[in-house]
Amino acid sequence: MPLWVPVVVALVGFVGVLGAQLISAWRDDRRWRREQEREETRWSRDRAREIENREYDGRREAYTQVIAAIEGFDWLVYPALTALRRGDELADEQIAELRRAREEMRQSLGPVNLHAPQRFNELLRNAMLPRSRLAMTLANVPPDMALVEELWRSGKTGYRRMRAEMRVDLGLDAEPLPEDDD
């Protein structure tokens, strides 16, 4: 047997082993890159979901604060309106409570302005400003009852629209309101 045959067989074997190692390393690199891409995609999805959940939680908490402040205010206004409709005057304690509730409503605006979409600005104004003016009007002795009734009605309408939009924004059921709901 000539000498070149074992040398060629040895070289072919060596090239085969080297080729197999290179192919194996190339496959491992590809697999590692795919795993890294999958991991990066998974991390991005998880991060996006976390941000979305945090935004949702922020909106939910802000909406809850505003709604609680408005409803707390309304719980104080209704007995005051009933008394005024009977012709009674409001006690100083009632006026002080209305001012405190008005201040709570004002302070509840910060979180909702931070977390809510821009489209809520007009809804907030329509729900809050009539109530604020109502609190100031009720403090007058005697209050202008026509203005009081108009502000009460306007504030209730604005609140119902705002609450319905907030529920829709949170993915909750909401009553459909006609455009001219009063």
N, C-alpha and C positions, 0 to 999 in steps of 0.2 A: 504494500500500500504506500502510495507516495506521501510525502511529508505534508504537502499542501492540503490534502483532504482533512486530516484532523485539525489543521489550523483554520480552515474554512468552517468546519463544523463548530469549532470553538468560537470563532467570530460570530457566526450566525446565532449560536446559543447566547453569546454575550449581548449581541444587538437585540435579540428577542427579550432577554431579561431586562435590558435597559428600556426597550420600547414598552414593555408591560408596566414598568415602574413609572414611566412618563405618562402613559395613558391613565394609570391609576391615580397619579397625582393630579392630572388635569381633571378627571372626574370628581375627585375629592374637592378640588377648588370650585368647580361648578356647583356641586351640592352645597358646599359651605356658603357660596354667594346666594344661592336660592334660599337657603335657610335664613340667612341674614336679611334678605329682601322680605321674606315672609314675616320674620320677627319685626322688622321695621314697619311693615304694613299693619300688623297686629297692634303694635305699640301706637301707631298713628290713629288707628280706629279707636283703641281704648282711650287715648288722650282726647280725641274729638268727642267721644261719648261722655267722658268725665266733664269736659267743658260744657257740653250741652246740658248735662244733669245739673251742674252747678248754676248755669243760667236759668234753667227751669225752676230750681229751688229758690233762687233769688227772686224771680218774678212772683212765684207763689207766695213767698213770705211778704214781699212788698204789697201785693194785692190784698193779702189777708190783713195787713196793718191798716191800709186805707179803708177797706170795707168795715173793719172793726171800729175805726175812728168815726166813720160816717154814721154807722148804725148806733153807736154810743151817743153821738150828737142828736140823732133823730129821737132816741129814747128820752132825751131831755126836752127836746122841742115840742113833742106832741102834747105832753101835759100843759106846757106853757101856752100853746095855741088853744087848747081846750079852755083854759082859764080865761084867756083874752077874749075868746068867742062868747063866753058867758058874761063878759064885762068886768071881770076881776083884773086887778093889777098884779104884776109879777113881783114876788118878794126879791129882796136883794140877794138872797142865797141862790135863787133860781137864775138870776142874771149872772152871778159869779160862776155858777156851774156851766152855763152856756158859754161864757168866755173861756173857761178852762177846756171845755170840749172843742171849742173852735181852735184853740191853741194845739190840742192833740191832733186835730185834723191837719193843721198846717205842718206839724212835725212829721206826720206820716207821709208827706209828699216826697221827702228826700229819697228814700229807698225806691219808690215807684218811678221817680224820674230817672234814677240810675239804671234800673233793671228793665223797665217797660220799653217797648218799641215807641218810636216817635209818634205813631198814630194815636197814642193814648193821651197826648197833650191836650187836645181839644176836648176829649171825653172827660178828662180830669177837671178842666176848667168849667165845663158845663155841670159837673156834679158838685164841685167845691165852692165856686164863687157865689152861687145863690145862697148856699148855707152860711158862708162867711158874712155876706150882706144881711142875711136873716138874723144872725146873732147880733149884729150891730143895730139893726132896726128894732129888735125886741128890747134892747136896752133903753130906747127912747121912751119917754113917758109923755103922753100916751103914744104907742106905736101906730104907724099908718097901716091899718088892717088890710087895705087893698094891696099894698105893697107886700105885706107879710104873706098874704095868701098866694100872691103871684110868685114870690121867691120860694115858698114851700113847694108849690106845684112844679116850678121849673127845676128845683133841686132834686125832687123825686124822679122826674123824667130823666134828667141827666144821669142820676145814679143808676137807674134801671138799665140804661143803655151802656154805661161804663161797665157795670157788673156783668152784663151779658157778653160784652166783648172780652172781658178778662177771662170769663169761663171758656169762651171759644179759644182764646190764646193758650190756655192751659190744657186744652183737649177735653174739657168737661162738657156735659150737655148744657145747653143754654136755651132759654125761651126766645123764639123769634119775635122781634119787636117791629111793629110797623113804623115807618119813617115819621108819621105824625102822631106818635103815641103821646098822650097827655094824661 
